[in-house]
Amino acid sequence: MPSKTFAIITDIHSNISALNNAVEIIQNRDNVDQIICLGDCFSLGPEPEKTLKKLKELDNCIFIRGNHDRYIIEKLWEEDLPTLEGMDPYDPVCKAIVENEKWTAEKVGKEGFEFIRKMVISHRETIGKTLVEFTHAWYQRDDHPPSMDEALNWKKHLNNAMNNIDNYIFIHGHVHIPREETVENLTIYCQGATGLPFDKNTKGSVAFLEVGNDVKWEVIRFDYDKELIMNRLEERKTPFYSHLKNTVKYASIGNN
């Protein structure tokens, strides 16, 4: 029976220390066939230039576009009342994040724009009788992952067109919090975030999906140099940097 092993990174957010550690973990495995990056590579963090350089060095990686990547190529900050993820455009937090998108775009420049434009919305593979779908959040939208009911409807639609599939796997990023849900022959996975976790566990994450006779999902949490990232946020004075320092420190968006 055919088999394939995927290594997955997601929501790096210019955390170059976490990205370097994740890549090292991947490169130390001898059975990885394909690397998948689920998006949100650059915005919010302090090192977009170094992150771009590192990602361009990766061989055999499929890059999926996240909502923050989209904000950059759409130049969100040029809209009359820019907003994101349903936030009030007059909210100071929303304004600060929009300014961060602009700052990040200026740092990655034309090279970064071209890199993001080449990203795909989703990636689908069939290994034997298992279908795997990778997206940042959902193929219909990039800022909210599917509920289980939505995913079951997605599976039903595919099953009508592909009656030789026994197992369906849906893998997303975006939420920065681990997820593992199974109903019938459908499983949804999210590892959390490589560079900016929100689950109060400050360790970054890299995931491995092995599909063959069985399906194996493994998430590795790892330490990285948080002081380096917090110091770089302070040094570069990125828009929204004080909030981001706390998010790095506490792995939560509900901190003070």
C-alpha positions as CSV (number, residue, x, y, z in Angstrom):
1,M,0.0,0.0,0.0
2,P,1.3,3.5,-0.8
3,S,2.5,5.6,2.1
4,K,3.6,9.2,2.6
5,T,4.8,11.4,5.5
6,F,4.1,15.1,5.7
7,A,5.9,17.6,7.9
8,I,3.7,20.6,8.8
9,I,4.5,24.1,10.0
10,T,2.0,26.9,10.4
11,D,1.5,30.4,11.7
12,I,5.1,31.3,12.0
13,H,4.5,35.0,12.2
14,S,8.1,36.0,11.7
15,N,9.3,34.1,14.7
16,I,12.6,33.1,13.2
17,S,13.9,31.3,16.3
18,A,10.9,29.0,16.3
19,L,11.1,28.5,12.6
20,N,14.8,27.6,12.8
21,N,14.0,25.0,15.5
22,A,11.1,23.5,13.6
23,V,13.1,23.2,10.4
24,E,15.9,21.5,12.3
25,I,13.4,18.9,13.8
26,I,12.1,18.2,10.3
27,Q,15.6,17.8,8.8
28,N,16.5,15.4,11.5
29,R,13.8,13.0,10.4
30,D,14.7,10.6,7.6
31,N,11.2,9.8,6.4
32,V,9.7,13.1,5.4
33,D,8.3,13.1,1.8
34,Q,6.7,16.6,1.8
35,I,6.8,19.8,3.8
36,I,3.6,21.8,4.1
37,C,3.4,25.4,5.4
38,L,-0.1,26.4,6.2
39,G,0.4,30.1,6.0
40,D,0.6,33.3,8.1
41,C,4.3,33.4,7.6
42,F,5.3,37.1,8.2
43,S,2.9,39.5,9.9
44,L,3.0,40.3,13.6
45,G,6.5,39.0,14.3
46,P,9.9,40.9,14.4
47,E,11.9,39.2,11.7
48,P,10.0,39.1,8.3
49,E,13.2,39.4,6.3
50,K,14.9,36.5,7.9
51,T,11.8,34.4,7.8
52,L,11.4,35.0,4.1
53,K,15.0,34.0,3.5
54,K,14.6,30.9,5.6
55,L,11.4,29.8,3.9
56,K,12.9,30.3,0.4
57,E,15.7,27.9,1.4
58,L,13.3,25.1,2.1
59,D,13.2,22.3,-0.5
60,N,10.1,20.4,-1.3
61,C,7.7,22.7,0.6
62,I,4.2,23.6,-0.5
63,F,3.2,27.1,0.8
64,I,-0.5,27.7,1.5
65,R,-1.7,31.3,1.9
66,G,-3.0,32.5,5.2
67,N,-5.2,35.5,5.9
68,H,-2.3,37.6,7.1
69,D,-0.4,36.8,3.9
70,R,-3.4,37.9,1.9
71,Y,-3.6,41.2,3.8
72,I,-0.1,42.0,2.6
73,I,-0.7,41.4,-1.1
74,E,-4.1,43.1,-1.0
75,K,-2.5,46.1,0.8
76,L,-5.2,46.1,3.5
77,W,-4.0,49.4,5.0
78,E,-5.0,51.3,1.8
79,E,-8.7,50.6,2.3
80,D,-10.9,53.5,3.6
81,L,-11.8,51.6,6.9
82,P,-9.5,48.6,7.0
83,T,-10.6,45.8,9.2
84,L,-9.8,42.1,9.7
85,E,-11.5,39.1,11.1
86,G,-14.7,41.0,12.0
87,M,-13.0,43.6,14.2
88,D,-14.3,47.2,14.6
89,P,-12.1,49.3,12.2
90,Y,-12.0,52.0,14.9
91,D,-10.7,49.6,17.6
92,P,-7.1,50.7,18.4
93,V,-6.1,47.0,18.4
94,C,-7.4,46.7,14.8
95,K,-5.6,49.8,13.8
96,A,-2.4,48.6,15.3
97,I,-2.5,45.3,13.5
98,V,-3.3,47.0,10.2
99,E,-0.2,49.2,10.8
100,N,1.8,46.0,11.5
101,E,0.7,44.6,8.1
102,K,2.0,47.7,6.4
103,W,5.3,47.5,8.3
104,T,5.7,43.9,7.4
105,A,5.0,44.5,3.8
106,E,7.6,47.2,3.7
107,K,10.2,44.8,5.2
108,V,9.6,41.9,2.8
109,G,9.3,44.2,-0.2
110,K,8.7,43.0,-3.8
111,E,10.4,39.7,-3.1
112,G,8.0,38.9,-0.3
113,F,5.0,40.0,-2.4
114,E,6.0,37.6,-5.2
115,F,6.6,34.8,-2.7
116,I,3.1,35.3,-1.3
117,R,1.5,35.5,-4.7
118,K,2.8,32.0,-5.6
119,M,1.1,30.5,-2.5
120,V,-1.9,28.2,-3.1
121,I,-5.2,28.3,-1.3
122,S,-5.3,24.6,-0.5
123,H,-3.5,21.4,-1.3
124,R,-5.2,18.0,-1.6
125,E,-3.6,14.5,-1.9
126,T,-4.9,11.0,-2.0
127,I,-2.8,8.3,-0.6
128,G,-4.3,4.9,-1.2
129,K,-7.9,5.3,0.1
130,T,-7.2,8.3,2.3
131,L,-7.8,11.8,1.2
132,V,-5.9,14.6,2.9
133,E,-6.8,18.3,2.5
134,F,-4.5,21.1,3.8
135,T,-5.7,24.7,4.1
136,H,-4.9,27.7,6.3
137,A,-8.5,27.7,7.7
138,W,-11.0,26.6,5.1
139,Y,-11.1,26.4,1.3
140,Q,-14.1,28.8,1.3
141,R,-12.5,31.4,3.6
142,D,-9.1,31.9,5.2
143,D,-10.1,33.5,8.5
144,H,-12.3,30.8,10.2
145,P,-11.8,27.0,10.1
146,P,-14.7,24.7,9.4
147,S,-17.1,23.5,12.0
148,M,-17.5,19.7,12.1
149,D,-20.8,20.0,10.4
150,E,-19.3,22.0,7.6
151,A,-16.5,19.5,7.3
152,L,-19.0,16.6,7.1
153,N,-20.8,18.4,4.3
154,W,-17.4,18.8,2.5
155,K,-16.8,15.1,3.0
156,K,-20.2,14.2,1.6
157,H,-19.6,16.3,-1.4
158,L,-16.3,14.7,-2.1
159,N,-17.6,11.2,-1.4
160,N,-20.3,11.7,-4.1
161,A,-17.5,12.4,-6.6
162,M,-14.8,10.0,-5.3
163,N,-16.4,6.8,-4.1
164,N,-13.1,5.0,-3.6
165,I,-12.1,7.0,-0.4
166,D,-12.4,5.3,3.0
167,N,-10.8,8.0,5.2
168,Y,-10.9,11.8,5.1
169,I,-8.4,14.1,6.9
170,F,-8.7,17.9,7.1
171,I,-5.7,19.8,8.4
172,H,-5.8,23.5,9.1
173,G,-3.9,26.2,11.0
174,H,-5.0,29.8,11.8
175,V,-6.5,29.2,15.3
176,H,-3.1,28.7,17.0
177,I,-4.7,26.2,19.3
178,P,-4.4,22.4,18.9
179,R,-7.5,20.6,17.5
180,E,-8.3,16.9,17.0
181,E,-11.9,15.9,16.2
182,T,-13.2,12.7,14.6
183,V,-16.7,11.9,13.4
184,E,-17.3,8.8,11.4
185,N,-14.4,8.5,8.9
186,L,-13.4,12.2,9.0
187,T,-10.7,13.7,11.2
188,I,-9.8,17.3,11.6
189,Y,-6.4,18.2,12.9
190,C,-4.7,21.4,13.9
191,Q,-1.3,21.4,15.6
192,G,-1.5,24.9,17.1
193,A,1.1,27.3,15.9
194,T,4.8,27.0,15.0
195,G,5.6,30.6,16.0
196,L,2.8,32.1,18.0
197,P,0.8,29.6,20.1
198,F,-2.3,30.7,21.9
199,D,-2.9,27.7,24.2
200,K,-0.8,29.0,27.1
201,N,1.9,26.5,26.2
202,T,4.8,28.7,25.1
203,K,6.5,26.0,23.1
204,G,6.3,26.1,19.3
205,S,5.0,23.1,17.3
206,V,5.8,21.1,14.2
207,A,3.5,18.2,13.1
208,F,4.0,15.0,11.2
209,L,1.3,13.1,9.4
210,E,2.0,9.6,8.2
211,V,-0.5,8.0,5.9
212,G,-0.3,4.4,4.9
213,N,-1.9,1.3,6.3
214,D,-2.7,3.5,9.3
215,V,-2.8,7.2,9.9
216,K,-0.4,8.6,12.5
217,W,-0.6,12.2,13.7
218,E,2.3,13.4,15.8
219,V,2.8,16.9,17.2
220,I,6.2,17.9,18.6
221,R,6.3,20.9,21.0
222,F,9.7,22.5,21.3
223,D,11.4,25.4,23.1
224,Y,12.9,28.3,21.3
225,D,14.6,31.5,22.3
226,K,11.6,33.6,23.5
227,E,13.9,36.3,25.0
228,L,15.4,36.8,21.5
229,I,12.0,37.3,19.9
230,M,10.7,39.6,22.6
231,N,13.9,41.7,22.5
232,R,13.7,42.0,18.8
233,L,10.1,43.2,19.0
234,E,11.3,45.8,21.5
235,E,14.3,46.8,19.4
236,R,12.4,47.1,16.1
237,K,9.3,48.7,17.7
238,T,7.0,46.9,15.4
239,P,3.4,48.2,15.5
240,F,1.5,46.3,18.2
241,Y,4.9,45.1,19.7
242,S,4.0,45.4,23.4
243,H,1.0,43.2,23.0
244,L,2.9,40.8,20.9
245,K,5.7,40.5,23.5
246,N,3.0,39.4,26.0
247,T,1.6,36.9,23.6
248,V,5.0,35.4,23.1
249,K,5.6,35.4,26.9
250,Y,2.3,33.9,27.9
251,A,1.1,32.1,24.7
252,S,-2.2,33.7,25.1
253,I,-4.2,36.5,23.4
254,G,-6.2,37.1,26.6
255,N,-3.2,38.5,28.6
256,N,-2.7,42.0,29.9
